[in-house]
């Protein structure tokens, strides 16, 4: 009987450890260059207020550059955005904004969204600080 109890406990621990690893693996920001920042001015074309990440799409251009591009802006979950004062109505199709964040490592027009400034000048941070923010407890550069 004792043998079966030990096997059941070992099996349960393996299940718990496997679930925890996958939970932490999802939140990688490896696709973005956290050492660089880009600012893009333009117009919102689509809003996806959904889990696990909110996505905003805009047609715009980086400051000082000439051609318009379609940009994908990846933000945190709606829950995190709500904690920062956002709502579903914060950004709508047609809104003029300035978006700031970490650009894609691949050079594609996408960013990890850190802040939006509306046409009225209102600053809306997303709460994203990047993987290696030293102010976060336990954060260490890799």
LINDA-V594524 format. One line per field, one symbol per residue. ss: DSSP state (@ for helix, = for strand, . for the rest). psi: psi as a letter, one per 20 degrees, with the letter a starting at -180 (. if undefined). burial: + if it has 24 or more other ideal C-beta (glycine too) atoms within 12 Angstrom, else -. A space follows every 50 residues. Layout:
ss: ???
psi: ???
burial: ???
//
This chain:
ss: .@@@@@@@@@@@@@@@@@@@@@@@@......=.....===========.. ....========......======...@@@@@@............===== ====.....=========....===.................
psi: ghghgggggggghggggghgghghhhkqkhiqniiqqqpppbpphqpnnr qipqpqqqoaqqpiqhqqqpqpopraqhgghhhjjrrhjgpqpipprppp aprqhiiqmqqophqpprhijppnqiipirhkoiippippq.
burial: ----------------------------+--+-+---++++++++-+-+- --++++++++-+------+-++++++++--+--+-+---++---+-++++ ++++----+++++++++------+++++-++-----------
//
